[in-house]
C-alpha cells in the first residue's frame, strides 16, 4: 500500500511517514531494503521522511516475539539507535509510540507510575548533545562507532573521531 501512496498520491502530502515497531536490526533492514529503495523509485521530488511509532516494547508485559526487547537498557539503546539511524537516512522527525507505559505494553519513556525510564534519560541526553548539529556522514561499517555498539569509542576503533566531527582533543560543551 505504501508504494501506491508514494507513487500515486505524493502531490497530496508534505512528508512521508513510516511506521515500524521492534528492535533496531529489523528497523534498519526495513529502512535500507524497503523504504529507501521505494522512495527512490517513486518520489518525483524529495519528501521529508517521518518515522512514526517505532518503539520497542519490553517483554515484561507479555510482548513476546521479534518486536520486544529484554530490558529497559535495551529499550533505551534501541530508541537512540533508531533516532540516529533515521537521521542518517534523512528523517526530519521521529517518535516512539507513547510517552507513558500502559498496562498492555511498556513502550514509553516513563513507567505507569510516571517514573523516568532509561529511555527518557537517553533521549534527553541525545537531543541535548545533537541540538543544532547536522549529519555529516555515516561512520564506516563494521565499526559504526560507539553509539551503535554500546562500547566506548576507543573500544570500537574510533579514536579521535565522534559523530559530530570533533577532534579527539575537543570537548563537548
MODELLER restraints for C-alpha pairs under 7 A, 6 or more apart:
rsr = mdl.restraints
at = mdl.atoms
rsr.add(forms.Gaussian(group=physical.xy_distance, feature=features.Distance(at['CA:3:A'], at['CA:38:A']), mean=6.54, stdev=0.5))
rsr.add(forms.Gaussian(group=physical.xy_distance, feature=features.Distance(at['CA:6:A'], at['CA:42:A']), mean=5.96, stdev=0.5))
rsr.add(forms.Gaussian(group=physical.xy_distance, feature=features.Distance(at['CA:6:A'], at['CA:43:A']), mean=6.33, stdev=0.5))
rsr.add(forms.Gaussian(group=physical.xy_distance, feature=features.Distance(at['CA:7:A'], at['CA:42:A']), mean=4.93, stdev=0.5))
rsr.add(forms.Gaussian(group=physical.xy_distance, feature=features.Distance(at['CA:7:A'], at['CA:43:A']), mean=6.58, stdev=0.5))
rsr.add(forms.Gaussian(group=physical.xy_distance, feature=features.Distance(at['CA:14:A'], at['CA:47:A']), mean=6.71, stdev=0.5))
rsr.add(forms.Gaussian(group=physical.xy_distance, feature=features.Distance(at['CA:15:A'], at['CA:47:A']), mean=5.40, stdev=0.5))
rsr.add(forms.Gaussian(group=physical.xy_distance, feature=features.Distance(at['CA:15:A'], at['CA:48:A']), mean=4.86, stdev=0.5))
rsr.add(forms.Gaussian(group=physical.xy_distance, feature=features.Distance(at['CA:15:A'], at['CA:49:A']), mean=5.66, stdev=0.5))
rsr.add(forms.Gaussian(group=physical.xy_distance, feature=features.Distance(at['CA:15:A'], at['CA:50:A']), mean=6.81, stdev=0.5))
rsr.add(forms.Gaussian(group=physical.xy_distance, feature=features.Distance(at['CA:16:A'], at['CA:47:A']), mean=6.45, stdev=0.5))
rsr.add(forms.Gaussian(group=physical.xy_distance, feature=features.Distance(at['CA:16:A'], at['CA:48:A']), mean=6.12, stdev=0.5))
rsr.add(forms.Gaussian(group=physical.xy_distance, feature=features.Distance(at['CA:16:A'], at['CA:49:A']), mean=4.66, stdev=0.5))
rsr.add(forms.Gaussian(group=physical.xy_distance, feature=features.Distance(at['CA:16:A'], at['CA:50:A']), mean=5.97, stdev=0.5))
rsr.add(forms.Gaussian(group=physical.xy_distance, feature=features.Distance(at['CA:17:A'], at['CA:49:A']), mean=5.77, stdev=0.5))
rsr.add(forms.Gaussian(group=physical.xy_distance, feature=features.Distance(at['CA:17:A'], at['CA:50:A']), mean=4.57, stdev=0.5))
rsr.add(forms.Gaussian(group=physical.xy_distance, feature=features.Distance(at['CA:17:A'], at['CA:51:A']), mean=5.68, stdev=0.5))
rsr.add(forms.Gaussian(group=physical.xy_distance, feature=features.Distance(at['CA:17:A'], at['CA:52:A']), mean=6.28, stdev=0.5))
rsr.add(forms.Gaussian(group=physical.xy_distance, feature=features.Distance(at['CA:18:A'], at['CA:50:A']), mean=6.30, stdev=0.5))
rsr.add(forms.Gaussian(group=physical.xy_distance, feature=features.Distance(at['CA:18:A'], at['CA:51:A']), mean=4.94, stdev=0.5))
rsr.add(forms.Gaussian(group=physical.xy_distance, feature=features.Distance(at['CA:18:A'], at['CA:52:A']), mean=5.74, stdev=0.5))
rsr.add(forms.Gaussian(group=physical.xy_distance, feature=features.Distance(at['CA:19:A'], at['CA:51:A']), mean=6.03, stdev=0.5))
rsr.add(forms.Gaussian(group=physical.xy_distance, feature=features.Distance(at['CA:19:A'], at['CA:52:A']), mean=4.87, stdev=0.5))
rsr.add(forms.Gaussian(group=physical.xy_distance, feature=features.Distance(at['CA:19:A'], at['CA:53:A']), mean=5.49, stdev=0.5))
rsr.add(forms.Gaussian(group=physical.xy_distance, feature=features.Distance(at['CA:19:A'], at['CA:54:A']), mean=6.07, stdev=0.5))
rsr.add(forms.Gaussian(group=physical.xy_distance, feature=features.Distance(at['CA:20:A'], at['CA:27:A']), mean=6.33, stdev=0.5))
rsr.add(forms.Gaussian(group=physical.xy_distance, feature=features.Distance(at['CA:20:A'], at['CA:53:A']), mean=6.46, stdev=0.5))
rsr.add(forms.Gaussian(group=physical.xy_distance, feature=features.Distance(at['CA:20:A'], at['CA:54:A']), mean=4.83, stdev=0.5))
rsr.add(forms.Gaussian(group=physical.xy_distance, feature=features.Distance(at['CA:21:A'], at['CA:53:A']), mean=6.39, stdev=0.5))
rsr.add(forms.Gaussian(group=physical.xy_distance, feature=features.Distance(at['CA:21:A'], at['CA:54:A']), mean=4.30, stdev=0.5))
rsr.add(forms.Gaussian(group=physical.xy_distance, feature=features.Distance(at['CA:21:A'], at['CA:55:A']), mean=5.21, stdev=0.5))
rsr.add(forms.Gaussian(group=physical.xy_distance, feature=features.Distance(at['CA:21:A'], at['CA:56:A']), mean=5.87, stdev=0.5))
rsr.add(forms.Gaussian(group=physical.xy_distance, feature=features.Distance(at['CA:21:A'], at['CA:67:A']), mean=6.40, stdev=0.5))
rsr.add(forms.Gaussian(group=physical.xy_distance, feature=features.Distance(at['CA:22:A'], at['CA:54:A']), mean=6.84, stdev=0.5))
rsr.add(forms.Gaussian(group=physical.xy_distance, feature=features.Distance(at['CA:22:A'], at['CA:55:A']), mean=6.29, stdev=0.5))
rsr.add(forms.Gaussian(group=physical.xy_distance, feature=features.Distance(at['CA:22:A'], at['CA:56:A']), mean=4.64, stdev=0.5))
rsr.add(forms.Gaussian(group=physical.xy_distance, feature=features.Distance(at['CA:22:A'], at['CA:66:A']), mean=6.74, stdev=0.5))
rsr.add(forms.Gaussian(group=physical.xy_distance, feature=features.Distance(at['CA:22:A'], at['CA:67:A']), mean=3.80, stdev=0.5))
rsr.add(forms.Gaussian(group=physical.xy_distance, feature=features.Distance(at['CA:22:A'], at['CA:68:A']), mean=6.06, stdev=0.5))
rsr.add(forms.Gaussian(group=physical.xy_distance, feature=features.Distance(at['CA:23:A'], at['CA:56:A']), mean=5.98, stdev=0.5))
rsr.add(forms.Gaussian(group=physical.xy_distance, feature=features.Distance(at['CA:23:A'], at['CA:67:A']), mean=5.90, stdev=0.5))
rsr.add(forms.Gaussian(group=physical.xy_distance, feature=features.Distance(at['CA:23:A'], at['CA:68:A']), mean=6.81, stdev=0.5))
rsr.add(forms.Gaussian(group=physical.xy_distance, feature=features.Distance(at['CA:23:A'], at['CA:69:A']), mean=6.78, stdev=0.5))
rsr.add(forms.Gaussian(group=physical.xy_distance, feature=features.Distance(at['CA:23:A'], at['CA:78:A']), mean=6.31, stdev=0.5))
rsr.add(forms.Gaussian(group=physical.xy_distance, feature=features.Distance(at['CA:24:A'], at['CA:78:A']), mean=5.49, stdev=0.5))
rsr.add(forms.Gaussian(group=physical.xy_distance, feature=features.Distance(at['CA:24:A'], at['CA:81:A']), mean=6.70, stdev=0.5))
rsr.add(forms.Gaussian(group=physical.xy_distance, feature=features.Distance(at['CA:24:A'], at['CA:82:A']), mean=6.20, stdev=0.5))
rsr.add(forms.Gaussian(group=physical.xy_distance, feature=features.Distance(at['CA:48:A'], at['CA:91:A']), mean=6.42, stdev=0.5))
rsr.add(forms.Gaussian(group=physical.xy_distance, feature=features.Distance(at['CA:48:A'], at['CA:92:A']), mean=6.00, stdev=0.5))
rsr.add(forms.Gaussian(group=physical.xy_distance, feature=features.Distance(at['CA:49:A'], at['CA:90:A']), mean=6.70, stdev=0.5))
rsr.add(forms.Gaussian(group=physical.xy_distance, feature=features.Distance(at['CA:49:A'], at['CA:91:A']), mean=4.81, stdev=0.5))
rsr.add(forms.Gaussian(group=physical.xy_distance, feature=features.Distance(at['CA:49:A'], at['CA:92:A']), mean=5.96, stdev=0.5))
rsr.add(forms.Gaussian(group=physical.xy_distance, feature=features.Distance(at['CA:50:A'], at['CA:91:A']), mean=5.59, stdev=0.5))
rsr.add(forms.Gaussian(group=physical.xy_distance, feature=features.Distance(at['CA:50:A'], at['CA:92:A']), mean=5.88, stdev=0.5))
rsr.add(forms.Gaussian(group=physical.xy_distance, feature=features.Distance(at['CA:50:A'], at['CA:93:A']), mean=4.71, stdev=0.5))
rsr.add(forms.Gaussian(group=physical.xy_distance, feature=features.Distance(at['CA:50:A'], at['CA:94:A']), mean=5.67, stdev=0.5))
rsr.add(forms.Gaussian(group=physical.xy_distance, feature=features.Distance(at['CA:51:A'], at['CA:91:A']), mean=6.98, stdev=0.5))
rsr.add(forms.Gaussian(group=physical.xy_distance, feature=features.Distance(at['CA:51:A'], at['CA:93:A']), mean=6.39, stdev=0.5))
rsr.add(forms.Gaussian(group=physical.xy_distance, feature=features.Distance(at['CA:51:A'], at['CA:94:A']), mean=4.75, stdev=0.5))
rsr.add(forms.Gaussian(group=physical.xy_distance, feature=features.Distance(at['CA:51:A'], at['CA:95:A']), mean=6.48, stdev=0.5))
rsr.add(forms.Gaussian(group=physical.xy_distance, feature=features.Distance(at['CA:52:A'], at['CA:94:A']), mean=5.87, stdev=0.5))
rsr.add(forms.Gaussian(group=physical.xy_distance, feature=features.Distance(at['CA:52:A'], at['CA:95:A']), mean=5.21, stdev=0.5))
rsr.add(forms.Gaussian(group=physical.xy_distance, feature=features.Distance(at['CA:52:A'], at['CA:96:A']), mean=6.55, stdev=0.5))
rsr.add(forms.Gaussian(group=physical.xy_distance, feature=features.Distance(at['CA:53:A'], at['CA:95:A']), mean=5.73, stdev=0.5))
rsr.add(forms.Gaussian(group=physical.xy_distance, feature=features.Distance(at['CA:53:A'], at['CA:96:A']), mean=4.66, stdev=0.5))
rsr.add(forms.Gaussian(group=physical.xy_distance, feature=features.Distance(at['CA:53:A'], at['CA:97:A']), mean=4.24, stdev=0.5))
rsr.add(forms.Gaussian(group=physical.xy_distance, feature=features.Distance(at['CA:54:A'], at['CA:95:A']), mean=6.55, stdev=0.5))
rsr.add(forms.Gaussian(group=physical.xy_distance, feature=features.Distance(at['CA:54:A'], at['CA:96:A']), mean=4.75, stdev=0.5))
rsr.add(forms.Gaussian(group=physical.xy_distance, feature=features.Distance(at['CA:54:A'], at['CA:97:A']), mean=6.22, stdev=0.5))
rsr.add(forms.Gaussian(group=physical.xy_distance, feature=features.Distance(at['CA:55:A'], at['CA:79:A']), mean=6.83, stdev=0.5))
rsr.add(forms.Gaussian(group=physical.xy_distance, feature=features.Distance(at['CA:55:A'], at['CA:96:A']), mean=4.29, stdev=0.5))
rsr.add(forms.Gaussian(group=physical.xy_distance, feature=features.Distance(at['CA:55:A'], at['CA:97:A']), mean=5.30, stdev=0.5))
rsr.add(forms.Gaussian(group=physical.xy_distance, feature=features.Distance(at['CA:55:A'], at['CA:107:A']), mean=5.89, stdev=0.5))
rsr.add(forms.Gaussian(group=physical.xy_distance, feature=features.Distance(at['CA:56:A'], at['CA:67:A']), mean=6.26, stdev=0.5))
rsr.add(forms.Gaussian(group=physical.xy_distance, feature=features.Distance(at['CA:56:A'], at['CA:68:A']), mean=5.68, stdev=0.5))
rsr.add(forms.Gaussian(group=physical.xy_distance, feature=features.Distance(at['CA:56:A'], at['CA:69:A']), mean=6.37, stdev=0.5))
rsr.add(forms.Gaussian(group=physical.xy_distance, feature=features.Distance(at['CA:56:A'], at['CA:75:A']), mean=6.15, stdev=0.5))
rsr.add(forms.Gaussian(group=physical.xy_distance, feature=features.Distance(at['CA:56:A'], at['CA:107:A']), mean=5.87, stdev=0.5))
rsr.add(forms.Gaussian(group=physical.xy_distance, feature=features.Distance(at['CA:57:A'], at['CA:63:A']), mean=6.49, stdev=0.5))
rsr.add(forms.Gaussian(group=physical.xy_distance, feature=features.Distance(at['CA:57:A'], at['CA:67:A']), mean=6.91, stdev=0.5))
rsr.add(forms.Gaussian(group=physical.xy_distance, feature=features.Distance(at['CA:57:A'], at['CA:68:A']), mean=4.88, stdev=0.5))
rsr.add(forms.Gaussian(group=physical.xy_distance, feature=features.Distance(at['CA:57:A'], at['CA:69:A']), mean=6.16, stdev=0.5))
rsr.add(forms.Gaussian(group=physical.xy_distance, feature=features.Distance(at['CA:57:A'], at['CA:105:A']), mean=6.15, stdev=0.5))
rsr.add(forms.Gaussian(group=physical.xy_distance, feature=features.Distance(at['CA:57:A'], at['CA:106:A']), mean=5.16, stdev=0.5))
rsr.add(forms.Gaussian(group=physical.xy_distance, feature=features.Distance(at['CA:57:A'], at['CA:107:A']), mean=4.59, stdev=0.5))
rsr.add(forms.Gaussian(group=physical.xy_distance, feature=features.Distance(at['CA:58:A'], at['CA:68:A']), mean=5.32, stdev=0.5))
rsr.add(forms.Gaussian(group=physical.xy_distance, feature=features.Distance(at['CA:58:A'], at['CA:69:A']), mean=4.92, stdev=0.5))
rsr.add(forms.Gaussian(group=physical.xy_distance, feature=features.Distance(at['CA:58:A'], at['CA:70:A']), mean=5.76, stdev=0.5))
rsr.add(forms.Gaussian(group=physical.xy_distance, feature=features.Distance(at['CA:58:A'], at['CA:71:A']), mean=6.21, stdev=0.5))
rsr.add(forms.Gaussian(group=physical.xy_distance, feature=features.Distance(at['CA:58:A'], at['CA:106:A']), mean=5.60, stdev=0.5))
rsr.add(forms.Gaussian(group=physical.xy_distance, feature=features.Distance(at['CA:58:A'], at['CA:107:A']), mean=6.90, stdev=0.5))
rsr.add(forms.Gaussian(group=physical.xy_distance, feature=features.Distance(at['CA:59:A'], at['CA:68:A']), mean=5.58, stdev=0.5))
rsr.add(forms.Gaussian(group=physical.xy_distance, feature=features.Distance(at['CA:59:A'], at['CA:69:A']), mean=6.03, stdev=0.5))
rsr.add(forms.Gaussian(group=physical.xy_distance, feature=features.Distance(at['CA:59:A'], at['CA:70:A']), mean=5.77, stdev=0.5))
rsr.add(forms.Gaussian(group=physical.xy_distance, feature=features.Distance(at['CA:61:A'], at['CA:104:A']), mean=6.24, stdev=0.5))
rsr.add(forms.Gaussian(group=physical.xy_distance, feature=features.Distance(at['CA:61:A'], at['CA:105:A']), mean=5.73, stdev=0.5))
rsr.add(forms.Gaussian(group=physical.xy_distance, feature=features.Distance(at['CA:61:A'], at['CA:106:A']), mean=6.80, stdev=0.5))
rsr.add(forms.Gaussian(group=physical.xy_distance, feature=features.Distance(at['CA:63:A'], at['CA:105:A']), mean=6.89, stdev=0.5))
rsr.add(forms.Gaussian(group=physical.xy_distance, feature=features.Distance(at['CA:69:A'], at['CA:75:A']), mean=6.16, stdev=0.5))
rsr.add(forms.Gaussian(group=physical.xy_distance, feature=features.Distance(at['CA:72:A'], at['CA:118:A']), mean=6.23, stdev=0.5))
rsr.add(forms.Gaussian(group=physical.xy_distance, feature=features.Distance(at['CA:73:A'], at['CA:118:A']), mean=6.20, stdev=0.5))
rsr.add(forms.Gaussian(group=physical.xy_distance, feature=features.Distance(at['CA:75:A'], at['CA:119:A']), mean=6.60, stdev=0.5))
rsr.add(forms.Gaussian(group=physical.xy_distance, feature=features.Distance(at['CA:76:A'], at['CA:118:A']), mean=5.80, stdev=0.5))
rsr.add(forms.Gaussian(group=physical.xy_distance, feature=features.Distance(at['CA:76:A'], at['CA:119:A']), mean=4.01, stdev=0.5))
rsr.add(forms.Gaussian(group=physical.xy_distance, feature=features.Distance(at['CA:76:A'], at['CA:122:A']), mean=6.30, stdev=0.5))
rsr.add(forms.Gaussian(group=physical.xy_distance, feature=features.Distance(at['CA:79:A'], at['CA:119:A']), mean=6.98, stdev=0.5))
rsr.add(forms.Gaussian(group=physical.xy_distance, feature=features.Distance(at['CA:80:A'], at['CA:123:A']), mean=6.64, stdev=0.5))
rsr.add(forms.Gaussian(group=physical.xy_distance, feature=features.Distance(at['CA:81:A'], at['CA:147:A']), mean=6.95, stdev=0.5))
rsr.add(forms.Gaussian(group=physical.xy_distance, feature=features.Distance(at['CA:81:A'], at['CA:148:A']), mean=6.13, stdev=0.5))
rsr.add(forms.Gaussian(group=physical.xy_distance, feature=features.Distance(at['CA:83:A'], at['CA:94:A']), mean=6.62, stdev=0.5))
rsr.add(forms.Gaussian(group=physical.xy_distance, feature=features.Distance(at['CA:88:A'], at['CA:135:A']), mean=6.40, stdev=0.5))
rsr.add(forms.Gaussian(group=physical.xy_distance, feature=features.Distance(at['CA:88:A'], at['CA:138:A']), mean=6.73, stdev=0.5))
rsr.add(forms.Gaussian(group=physical.xy_distance, feature=features.Distance(at['CA:97:A'], at['CA:107:A']), mean=6.29, stdev=0.5))
rsr.add(forms.Gaussian(group=physical.xy_distance, feature=features.Distance(at['CA:97:A'], at['CA:108:A']), mean=6.96, stdev=0.5))
rsr.add(forms.Gaussian(group=physical.xy_distance, feature=features.Distance(at['CA:98:A'], at['CA:107:A']), mean=6.21, stdev=0.5))
rsr.add(forms.Gaussian(group=physical.xy_distance, feature=features.Distance(at['CA:98:A'], at['CA:108:A']), mean=5.03, stdev=0.5))
rsr.add(forms.Gaussian(group=physical.xy_distance, feature=features.Distance(at['CA:99:A'], at['CA:108:A']), mean=4.50, stdev=0.5))
rsr.add(forms.Gaussian(group=physical.xy_distance, feature=features.Distance(at['CA:99:A'], at['CA:109:A']), mean=5.16, stdev=0.5))
rsr.add(forms.Gaussian(group=physical.xy_distance, feature=features.Distance(at['CA:99:A'], at['CA:110:A']), mean=6.23, stdev=0.5))
rsr.add(forms.Gaussian(group=physical.xy_distance, feature=features.Distance(at['CA:100:A'], at['CA:108:A']), mean=4.42, stdev=0.5))
rsr.add(forms.Gaussian(group=physical.xy_distance, feature=features.Distance(at['CA:100:A'], at['CA:109:A']), mean=5.92, stdev=0.5))
rsr.add(forms.Gaussian(group=physical.xy_distance, feature=features.Distance(at['CA:100:A'], at['CA:110:A']), mean=4.72, stdev=0.5))
rsr.add(forms.Gaussian(group=physical.xy_distance, feature=features.Distance(at['CA:100:A'], at['CA:111:A']), mean=5.78, stdev=0.5))
rsr.add(forms.Gaussian(group=physical.xy_distance, feature=features.Distance(at['CA:100:A'], at['CA:112:A']), mean=6.01, stdev=0.5))
rsr.add(forms.Gaussian(group=physical.xy_distance, feature=features.Distance(at['CA:100:A'], at['CA:114:A']), mean=6.81, stdev=0.5))
rsr.add(forms.Gaussian(group=physical.xy_distance, feature=features.Distance(at['CA:101:A'], at['CA:107:A']), mean=5.68, stdev=0.5))
rsr.add(forms.Gaussian(group=physical.xy_distance, feature=features.Distance(at['CA:101:A'], at['CA:108:A']), mean=4.59, stdev=0.5))
rsr.add(forms.Gaussian(group=physical.xy_distance, feature=features.Distance(at['CA:101:A'], at['CA:110:A']), mean=6.22, stdev=0.5))
rsr.add(forms.Gaussian(group=physical.xy_distance, feature=features.Distance(at['CA:101:A'], at['CA:111:A']), mean=5.16, stdev=0.5))
rsr.add(forms.Gaussian(group=physical.xy_distance, feature=features.Distance(at['CA:101:A'], at['CA:112:A']), mean=5.04, stdev=0.5))
rsr.add(forms.Gaussian(group=physical.xy_distance, feature=features.Distance(at['CA:102:A'], at['CA:112:A']), mean=5.98, stdev=0.5))
rsr.add(forms.Gaussian(group=physical.xy_distance, feature=features.Distance(at['CA:109:A'], at['CA:116:A']), mean=6.45, stdev=0.5))
rsr.add(forms.Gaussian(group=physical.xy_distance, feature=features.Distance(at['CA:109:A'], at['CA:117:A']), mean=5.55, stdev=0.5))
rsr.add(forms.Gaussian(group=physical.xy_distance, feature=features.Distance(at['CA:109:A'], at['CA:119:A']), mean=5.34, stdev=0.5))
rsr.add(forms.Gaussian(group=physical.xy_distance, feature=features.Distance(at['CA:109:A'], at['CA:120:A']), mean=4.78, stdev=0.5))
rsr.add(forms.Gaussian(group=physical.xy_distance, feature=features.Distance(at['CA:110:A'], at['CA:116:A']), mean=4.62, stdev=0.5))
rsr.add(forms.Gaussian(group=physical.xy_distance, feature=features.Distance(at['CA:110:A'], at['CA:117:A']), mean=5.22, stdev=0.5))
rsr.add(forms.Gaussian(group=physical.xy_distance, feature=features.Distance(at['CA:111:A'], at['CA:117:A']), mean=6.63, stdev=0.5))
rsr.add(forms.Gaussian(group=physical.xy_distance, feature=features.Distance(at['CA:139:A'], at['CA:145:A']), mean=6.62, stdev=0.5))
rsr.add(forms.Gaussian(group=physical.xy_distance, feature=features.Distance(at['CA:143:A'], at['CA:156:A']), mean=6.14, stdev=0.5))
rsr.add(forms.Gaussian(group=physical.xy_distance, feature=features.Distance(at['CA:143:A'], at['CA:157:A']), mean=6.66, stdev=0.5))
rsr.add(forms.Gaussian(group=physical.xy_distance, feature=features.Distance(at['CA:145:A'], at['CA:153:A']), mean=6.12, stdev=0.5))
rsr.add(forms.Gaussian(group=physical.xy_distance, feature=features.Distance(at['CA:145:A'], at['CA:156:A']), mean=6.12, stdev=0.5))
rsr.add(forms.Gaussian(group=physical.xy_distance, feature=features.Distance(at['CA:145:A'], at['CA:158:A']), mean=6.01, stdev=0.5))
rsr.add(forms.Gaussian(group=physical.xy_distance, feature=features.Distance(at['CA:146:A'], at['CA:152:A']), mean=5.40, stdev=0.5))
rsr.add(forms.Gaussian(group=physical.xy_distance, feature=features.Distance(at['CA:146:A'], at['CA:153:A']), mean=5.05, stdev=0.5))
rsr.add(forms.Gaussian(group=physical.xy_distance, feature=features.Distance(at['CA:146:A'], at['CA:156:A']), mean=6.41, stdev=0.5))
rsr.add(forms.Gaussian(group=physical.xy_distance, feature=features.Distance(at['CA:153:A'], at['CA:159:A']), mean=6.04, stdev=0.5))
rsr.add(forms.Gaussian(group=physical.xy_distance, feature=features.Distance(at['CA:160:A'], at['CA:167:A']), mean=5.55, stdev=0.5))
rsr.add(forms.Gaussian(group=physical.xy_distance, feature=features.Distance(at['CA:160:A'], at['CA:168:A']), mean=3.88, stdev=0.5))
rsr.add(forms.Gaussian(group=physical.xy_distance, feature=features.Distance(at['CA:161:A'], at['CA:167:A']), mean=6.11, stdev=0.5))
rsr.add(forms.Gaussian(group=physical.xy_distance, feature=features.Distance(at['CA:161:A'], at['CA:168:A']), mean=6.22, stdev=0.5))
